[in-house]
Each structure stands twice: as structure tokens, then as C-alpha cells.
Amino acid sequence: MRWLWVLLLAPSIALAGVGTVEHDEGRTWNERSNKTESIDVGYDVLMDDFFQTGEDGQIGIIFEDDTSVTVIENSELLIDDFVYDPASGNGELAFNVTVGSFRYVSGAVAANNAGAVKITTPSATITVRGTTLTGNVTPGGATTVTLLRDSDGGLGMVNVANKAGSINLTRAFHTVTVASPTIAPPM
């Protein structure tokens, strides 16, 4: 009987919102279940959403753990995974940026779970440990990441890696550009 309840609840869990759009400007849209949807402030964010912005577009997303992700014009962002338990603060977040510019500000998941936030780009995987960062992915796939101080002055750490190597960003404004997935991030 217990398994029956789990099976009945599974579709609603899979469709549960993981966040909301807090900022929307210009031309923005989402691909969900093979349909294109317009976005407005308050739009419910689900796993597997594929957000895109036009030449004048910006989208700001707040996840359930207060993580903030903003993408600006000509960007693409895919929400891969988000799991969060508010009682324990445990969870994980994974998303892909295939092209464009983004800003990431850690919430409870990164603050409580070192390495549980992964941002994937065509040339690198960025693992966040409680901090703020900006990134840019060129149409050719090169990725630039800059570590920033948090609004309270704190500074976390970011690991930028691919199959060829990795580097830890530990100083404010430390910036690295990864040209391709087969070339190690420069030291």
C-alpha cells in the first residue's frame, strides 16, 4: 500500500516548482514539454525548463533555497536538477548554460553542501562552494568565469574543470577563460 502512494505522488513531485521568475525583461521564453511559453514575473520554474533570451532579454530566477540565477541577452539556460530540504538545508542544483552571460548568487544549497552546485557549459563544469560569480559562454563554447564577493563581503570558492584539468578560483575578481573541453583551464 505504501508503494502505491509513492507511485501516485510521483507525477506531482516531478512537476513541483523549483523556483520562480523574479525579473523578466525584453524578449524571453521557455521550452517546456515541447511547447514554447512566454515568461512573466512570477512564472513557476520547473526542472528541465529551457530558458532563452532575445537580444533585449533578461531573466532572473530565485530557487526555493534563495539561490539567484540571472541570464541576460542572447542566453540559453537549462535547469537539470534541483533538490532541496529546507529542514536540513541539504540539496543540490545543476544547470547548463549553453551560450550567453549569467550571474549566480549562492543560496542555502551551496552554503550547506560544498560542491553540490554544478554549472555545466560546453567547455567546463563549474562547481560552486557558497559564493557569487559571473560567467560568459561564447557561441563557440569558450567559458569565462569570474569569482565575486557576496553582498555581505564574504568570498567562497569556485572550481572550474574539464577533462584536461581544473583550477580553483579563490580571490575576488579571479577570472579564468576555458577555450575548449580539451584544453585545461589556465593557471
C-alpha positions, 0 to 999 in steps of 0.5 A: 500500500505504501508503494502505491502512494509513492507511485501516485505522488510521483507525477506531482513531485516531478512537476513541483516548482523549483523556483520562480521568475523574479525579473523578466525583461525584453524578449524571453521564453521557455521550452517546456514539454515541447511547447514554447511559453512566454515568461512573466514575473512570477512564472513557476520554474520547473526542472528541465525548463529551457530558458532563452533570451532575445537580444533585449532579454533578461531573466532572473530566477530565485530557487526555493533555497534563495539561490539567484540565477540571472541570464541576460541577452542572447542566453540559453539556460537549462535547469537539470536538477534541483533538490532541496530540504529546507529542514536540513538545508541539504540539496543540490542544483545543476544547470547548463548554460549553453551560450550567453552571460549569467550571474549566480548568487549562492543560496542555502544549497551551496552554503550547506553542501560544498560542491553540490552546485554544478554549472555545466557549459560546453567547455567546463563544469563549474562547481560552486562552494557558497559564493557569487560569480559571473560567467560568459559562454561564447557561441563557440563554447569558450567559458569565462568565469569570474569569482565575486564577493557576496553582498555581505563581503564574504568570498567562497570558492569556485572550481572550474574543470574539464577533462584536461584539468581544473583550477580553483578560483579563490580571490575576488575578481579571479577570472579564468577563460576555458577555450575548449573541453580539451584544453585545461583551464589556465593557471 
